[in-house]
Amino acid sequence: MEWIEDLNARLNSIVWGPPFMILLVGTGLYLSFRLGFFQFTHFRFIWLQTVGKLCRRETEGSLTGSITPFQAVSSAMAATIGVGNIAGVATAMALGGPGAVFWMWIVALVGMATKFGEATLGTRFRQVDADGRISGGVFYYIEKGLGPRWKPLAMLYALFAALAAFGIGNMVQANTLAHALDTGFNVPRWAAGLGAVLLVGAVTLGGIQRIGKAAERIVPVMAVIYVFGALLILALHFREVPAALWAIVYHAFVPAAAAGGFAGAMVAEAVRYGIARGIFSNEAGLGSASIVYAQSRNTPVGQGMWAIWEVFIDTMVICTMTALVIMVTGALETGTTGAELASMAFTKGLPGAGGYLVLVGLVLFSYTTMLTWNFYGEKSCEYLTGKRSIPFYRVVFLLLIPVGALIELELIWAIADTLNGLMAAPNLIALLALGGVLTTLKRRALKKGREQDAAE
């Protein structure tokens, strides 16, 4: 096992080294420039075409798709909102100081363009088979967007995604769920693992329609409850909020001094952990969400605009709430890290209820993450070996849940982290190469929107 750890550590240092992080952020910047910073300059248009339509109860008519646009974004958020928003933020701050949050913001702001590109291309290049089943994602916009000769790159992405789903989308989540239930409610880990198998299987065996319906109901409600709890703590500590925000910006460029149990952090650590945990949180650049966005009854750009909201809510709202609660309650100075740090912060902010809010959030977010990542994995496996492999993949996915709930996962975490980075490489190549396609699709959507406004 030692040689595996050593090999993975070497590979991980390359995958998440400075050049690769520059490529990830640079792709978001490049797409932002190509799109005219669409995520900022056309905020009203994006609102009207997404949340506005939802509020007006408008539908997408007879457009091809398996789930609604809102179910698609809920399913994508089910995969992103979770451990990264709670344990990931806390870890980034514990290792990189308050300034890490600033770099998470930067990743999110440019990541909106990256996620817009992934969702738009995933929907644009999806395919429908003879039975009406829809498939889409990075592998399809590589093969169909760049051409058949690029298929080896598409297959490489599918392989990394199928394997990553067993780690970050399965055993890591099962372990987090089991640990939270054991810590907060004395539920044995084996029982938590068995229960997770039954609940995940009950949804995933029903396909994307059932996953979409479950995500549509669970994710928004849990996100609102979590944010409401954080806002309540911030309201009780409103005098400390401006200082916390200033510390986040200040220490993005100035080293954070040691305080209490906090060991301090250099600027390089703030940048490194902020970018790495930011990408882990919103998954912009990994391309995984394009698999579920391709299932939406929506236009390519229409679903791309929903993806912008996904990144905004995930990082700019939920991650920021977690970070501010850790700051204003003084929990960062205790020297703890991960989910324990976030739980401590909420417990200090809301004695009694706060810690349970984090634990319940971890349980539900981990559960919904497993639902969507099962779909990511099986569609990746289907691309490699055909649809007959789906039942086998689902069985293996379910069997690994109790394994993840019972064992220690340091190596699984590390390997999953490496696989996530390897997933990003083929996706970033495709996004850079298809920047012109995205520009054309965006321009056509804006023209159509202006024509509709004029007609009204």
C-alpha positions in Angstrom: 0.0 0.0 0.0 2.9 2.3 0.7 4.0 2.4 -3.0 0.4 3.3 -4.0 0.4 6.2 -1.5 3.8 7.4 -2.8 2.8 7.1 -6.5 -0.5 8.9 -5.8 1.3 11.7 -3.8 3.7 12.3 -6.7 0.8 12.3 -9.3 -1.3 14.6 -7.0 1.5 17.1 -6.7 1.5 17.4 -10.5 -2.2 17.4 -10.9 -2.8 20.0 -8.3 0.4 21.9 -8.7 0.6 25.6 -9.7 0.7 25.0 -13.5 -2.5 23.0 -13.4 -4.3 25.4 -11.1 -3.3 28.2 -13.4 -4.8 26.3 -16.3 -8.1 25.8 -14.4 -8.4 29.4 -13.4 -7.0 30.5 -16.8 -9.7 28.6 -18.7 -12.3 30.4 -16.7 -10.7 33.8 -17.5 -10.4 32.9 -21.1 -14.0 31.9 -21.4 -15.0 35.0 -19.5 -13.2 37.2 -22.1 -14.6 35.2 -25.0 -18.1 35.6 -23.7 -17.7 39.2 -22.8 -18.0 38.5 -19.1 -21.5 37.3 -19.8 -22.0 36.1 -16.2 -21.8 39.8 -15.0 -22.9 42.0 -17.9 -26.2 40.2 -18.6 -27.4 39.5 -15.1 -30.9 40.7 -15.8 -31.2 38.5 -18.9 -29.8 35.5 -17.0 -32.3 36.1 -14.2 -35.3 36.4 -16.5 -34.3 33.2 -18.4 -33.9 31.1 -15.3 -35.4 32.1 -11.9 -37.8 34.5 -13.7 -39.2 31.7 -15.8 -39.5 29.5 -12.7 -41.4 32.2 -10.8 -43.7 32.7 -13.8 -44.1 28.9 -14.1 -43.1 29.0 -17.7 -42.1 25.7 -19.3 -39.8 24.8 -22.2 -42.6 23.4 -24.3 -41.7 20.3 -26.3 -37.9 20.5 -26.1 -36.2 17.2 -25.8 -35.1 16.1 -22.4 -35.7 13.8 -19.4 -36.0 16.3 -16.6 -36.9 20.0 -16.1 -34.3 22.7 -16.1 -34.8 23.2 -12.3 -34.5 19.4 -11.7 -31.2 19.4 -13.7 -29.7 22.3 -11.7 -30.9 20.7 -8.4 -29.3 17.4 -9.4 -26.0 19.2 -10.3 -26.2 21.1 -7.0 -26.8 17.8 -5.2 -23.3 16.8 -6.3 -21.6 20.0 -5.5 -23.3 21.3 -2.3 -22.0 19.1 0.5 -18.7 18.1 2.1 -16.9 20.8 0.0 -19.1 23.6 1.4 -18.7 22.5 5.0 -15.6 20.4 5.6 -13.9 21.8 2.5 -14.2 25.4 3.5 -13.1 24.7 7.0 -10.1 22.8 5.8 -9.1 25.6 3.4 -9.3 28.1 6.2 -7.5 25.9 8.7 -4.5 25.4 6.3 -4.6 28.6 4.3 -6.1 31.1 6.7 -9.0 33.5 6.1 -7.5 34.6 2.8 -8.2 31.2 1.3 -11.9 32.2 1.1 -11.0 35.2 -1.1 -9.4 32.8 -3.7 -12.4 30.6 -3.5 -14.4 33.6 -4.6 -12.1 34.3 -7.5 -12.4 30.6 -8.6 -16.2 30.9 -8.4 -16.4 34.2 -10.3 -14.4 32.9 -13.3 -15.8 29.4 -12.7 -19.3 30.7 -13.6 -18.1 31.0 -17.2 -16.5 27.6 -17.1 -19.7 25.9 -15.7 -21.7 27.9 -18.3 -19.5 26.4 -21.0 -19.8 22.8 -19.6 -23.6 22.9 -19.3 -24.1 24.6 -22.7 -21.8 22.2 -24.6 -23.2 19.2 -22.7 -26.7 20.1 -23.9 -25.7 21.2 -27.4 -23.8 18.0 -28.2 -26.0 15.4 -26.4 -27.4 12.5 -28.4 -30.7 10.6 -28.4 -30.7 6.9 -29.2 -33.4 4.9 -30.9 -35.2 4.3 -27.6 -35.3 8.0 -26.8 -32.6 7.8 -24.1 -30.5 10.9 -23.8 -26.8 10.9 -23.2 -24.5 13.8 -22.9 -21.5 15.2 -21.1 -17.8 16.0 -21.7 -17.1 12.8 -23.6 -19.8 13.7 -26.2 -18.8 17.3 -26.7 -15.2 16.1 -27.1 -16.2 13.5 -29.7 -18.9 15.4 -31.5 -17.6 18.9 -31.0 -13.9 18.3 -31.8 -14.4 15.3 -34.1 -14.1 11.5 -34.0 -10.3 11.5 -33.9 -10.5 13.1 -30.4 -12.5 10.1 -29.1 -9.5 8.7 -27.2 -9.5 11.8 -25.1 -13.2 11.4 -24.5 -12.7 7.8 -23.4 -9.9 8.9 -21.0 -12.3 11.4 -19.4 -15.1 8.8 -19.1 -12.6 6.4 -17.4 -11.5 9.0 -14.9 -15.1 10.0 -14.2 -16.3 6.4 -13.7 -13.5 5.7 -11.2 -13.8 9.1 -9.4 -17.5 8.3 -8.8 -16.5 5.4 -6.6 -14.3 7.7 -4.5 -15.5 11.2 -4.1 -19.1 10.4 -5.1 -19.5 7.3 -3.1 -17.1 6.1 -0.3 -16.1 9.5 0.8 -19.7 10.6 1.1 -20.8 7.4 2.8 -18.0 7.9 5.3 -19.0 11.5 6.0 -22.6 10.5 6.4 -21.8 7.6 8.7 -19.4 9.6 10.8 -22.0 12.4 11.2 -24.8 10.0 12.3 -22.4 8.2 14.7 -21.2 11.5 16.2 -24.5 13.3 16.5 -27.0 10.5 17.0 -25.0 7.4 18.1 -26.1 5.5 15.0 -23.7 2.6 14.4 -21.7 3.0 11.2 -22.8 -0.4 9.8 -26.4 0.7 10.3 -25.8 4.0 8.6 -24.1 2.3 5.7 -26.9 -0.2 5.3 -29.5 2.5 5.4 -27.6 4.6 2.8 -27.6 1.6 0.5 -31.3 1.2 0.7 -32.1 4.9 0.3 -29.6 5.5 -2.5 -30.8 2.3 -4.3 -34.4 3.3 -4.0 -33.8 6.5 -6.0 -30.9 5.6 -8.4 -32.6 2.4 -9.6 -35.4 4.6 -10.9 -33.0 6.5 -13.2 -32.5 10.2 -13.8 -36.2 11.1 -13.5 -36.3 9.8 -9.9 -32.9 11.4 -9.1 -34.2 14.7 -10.4 -37.4 14.6 -8.4 -35.5 13.7 -5.2 -32.9 16.5 -5.7 -35.6 19.0 -6.5 -37.2 18.4 -3.1 -34.2 17.9 -0.9 -31.5 20.3 -2.1 -33.3 23.6 -2.1 -34.9 23.0 1.3 -31.7 21.9 3.0 -29.7 24.8 1.4 -32.3 27.3 2.7 -32.2 25.8 6.2 -28.4 25.9 6.3 -28.2 29.4 5.0 -30.9 30.6 7.4 -29.0 29.1 10.4 -25.8 30.8 9.3 -27.6 34.1 8.8 -29.1 33.8 12.3 -25.6 33.4 13.8 -24.2 36.3 11.7 -27.1 38.5 12.9 -26.2 37.7 16.5 -22.6 38.6 15.7 -23.3 41.4 13.3 -20.6 43.7 14.8 -17.9 41.1 13.9 -19.0 40.6 10.3 -17.2 43.6 8.7 -14.0 42.7 10.4 -14.3 39.1 9.2 -14.9 40.2 5.6 -11.9 42.6 5.8 -9.7 39.7 7.2 -10.7 37.5 4.2 -9.6 40.2 1.7 -6.6 41.4 3.7 -5.1 37.9 4.3 -5.5 37.0 0.6 -2.4 39.1 0.1 -0.8 39.4 3.6 0.2 36.3 5.7 -2.1 35.4 8.5 -0.4 35.4 11.9 -0.8 32.5 14.4 -3.5 32.9 17.0 -4.6 30.4 19.6 -4.5 27.0 18.1 -4.4 28.4 14.6 -0.8 28.0 13.3 -0.9 30.9 10.8 -0.7 30.7 7.0 1.4 32.2 4.2 -0.1 33.9 1.2 1.0 31.0 -1.0 -1.0 28.6 1.2 -4.1 30.8 1.0 -3.9 30.8 -2.8 -3.2 27.1 -3.0 -5.9 25.9 -0.6 -8.4 28.5 -1.7 -8.2 27.5 -5.3 -8.1 23.7 -4.7 -11.0 23.7 -2.2 -13.0 26.2 -4.4 -12.7 23.8 -7.3 -13.6 20.8 -5.1 -16.7 22.7 -3.9 -18.3 23.9 -7.1 -16.6 21.4 -9.5 -16.2 24.1 -12.2 -13.6 22.7 -14.6 -14.3 19.0 -13.8 -17.1 18.8 -16.3 -19.1 16.3 -14.4 -22.3 18.4 -14.2 -22.5 18.5 -18.0 -23.7 14.9 -17.8 -26.9 15.8 -15.9 -27.4 19.1 -17.6 -27.6 17.3 -20.9 -30.8 15.6 -19.6 -32.7 18.9 -19.3 -35.7 20.0 -21.4 -33.9 23.3 -22.2 -31.9 25.0 -24.8 -28.1 24.8 -24.5 -27.6 28.4 -23.4 -30.7 28.3 -21.3 -29.3 25.4 -19.2 -25.9 27.1 -19.2 -27.4 30.1 -17.5 -28.8 27.8 -14.8 -25.2 26.5 -14.3 -24.1 30.1 -13.5 -26.5 30.1 -10.6 -25.3 26.8 -9.4 -21.7 28.1 -8.9 -23.0 31.4 -7.4 -25.2 29.6 -4.8 -22.6 26.9 -4.0 -19.6 29.2 -3.4 -20.6 32.8 -3.1 -23.5 32.0 -0.8 -23.1 28.7 1.1 -19.3 28.6 1.3 -19.2 32.2 2.3 -21.8 31.6 5.0 -19.7 28.8 6.4 -16.5 30.9 6.4 -18.1 33.9 8.1 -19.6 31.7 10.8 -16.2 30.2 11.5 -14.7 33.7 11.6 -17.2 35.5 13.8 -17.5 32.7 16.4 -13.7 32.6 16.8 -13.7 28.8 16.0 -10.7 29.2 13.6 -8.4 30.0 16.5 -9.1 26.6 18.1 -6.8 24.8 15.7 -9.4 22.2 14.7 -10.1 21.5 11.0 -12.6 19.9 8.6 -16.2 19.2 9.5 -15.3 19.3 13.2 -14.3 23.0 12.8 -17.5 23.9 11.0 -19.6 22.0 13.6 -17.8 23.7 16.5 -18.4 27.1 14.9 -22.2 26.5 14.5 -22.4 25.1 18.0 -20.7 28.2 19.4 -23.0 30.4 17.3 -26.2 28.5 18.2 -25.6 26.5 21.3 -27.4 23.1 21.1 -29.0 23.4 17.7 -26.0 24.7 15.6 -23.9 21.6 15.7 -26.9 19.4 14.8 -27.6 21.7 11.8 -24.2 20.9 10.4 -24.5 17.2 11.1 -27.9 17.0 9.4 -26.6 19.1 6.6 -23.7 16.7 6.1 -26.0 13.7 6.1 -28.5 15.1 3.6 -25.8 16.7 1.4 -23.7 13.5 1.3 -26.8 11.5 0.5 -27.8 13.6 -2.5 -24.2 13.8 -3.7 -24.2 10.0 -3.9 -27.4 10.1 -6.0 -26.0 12.4 -8.7 -22.5 10.9 -8.8 -24.0 7.5 -9.3 -25.6 8.9 -12.5 -22.3 10.5 -13.5 -20.5 7.2 -13.1 -23.0 5.0 -14.9 -23.2 7.4 -17.9 -19.4 7.4 -18.0 -19.3 3.6 -17.9 -22.0 3.5 -20.5 -19.9 5.6 -22.9 -17.0 3.2 -22.5 -18.8 -0.2 -22.6 -22.4 0.4 -23.6 -25.7 0.5 -21.8 -25.7 -3.1 -20.8 -23.0 -2.2 -18.2 -25.3 0.1 -16.3 -27.0 -2.5 -14.0 -23.5 -3.9 -13.1 -22.2 -0.5 -12.3 -25.2 0.4 -10.1 -24.7 -2.8 -8.1 -20.9 -2.1 -7.6 -21.7 1.5 -6.6 -24.2 0.3 -4.0 -21.9 -2.4 -2.6 -19.1 0.2 -2.0 -21.4 2.4 0.2 -21.1 0.3 3.4 -17.4 -0.2 2.7 -17.0 3.6 2.7 -19.1 3.9 5.8 -16.9 1.5 7.8 -13.2 2.0 6.8 -10.8 4.9 7.2 -10.5 6.8 4.0 -7.2 8.8 3.9 -5.9 7.0 0.8 -9.4 7.0 -0.9 -9.6 10.7 -0.3 -6.1 11.2 -1.8 -6.8 9.0 -4.8 -10.2 10.7 -5.4 -8.6 14.1 -5.3 -6.1 13.0 -8.0 -8.8 11.5 -10.2 -10.8 14.8 -9.9 -7.8 16.6 -11.2 -7.2 14.1 -14.0 -10.9 14.5 -15.1 -10.3 18.2 -15.5 -7.5 17.9 -18.1 -9.6 16.5 -21.1 -12.4 18.8 -20.2 -10.3 22.0 -20.1 -8.8 21.1 -23.5 -12.3 20.8 -25.0 -13.5 24.0 -23.4 -10.6 26.0 -24.8 -11.0 24.5 -28.2 -14.8 25.1 -28.3 -14.7 28.6 -27.1 -15.8 29.9 -30.5 -18.8 27.6 -30.5 -19.8 28.9 -27.1 -19.5 32.5 -28.3 -21.8 31.8 -31.3 -24.4 30.0 -29.2 -24.4 32.9 -26.7 -24.7 35.5 -29.4 -27.7 33.7 -31.0 -29.4 33.4 -27.6 -29.0 37.1 -26.9 -30.4 38.0 -30.3 -33.4 35.7 -29.8 -34.0 37.2 -26.4 -33.9 40.8 -27.8 -36.4 39.8 -30.5 -38.7 38.3 -27.9 -38.5 41.5 -25.8 -39.3 43.6 -28.8 -42.3 41.4 -29.7 -43.7 41.8 -26.2 
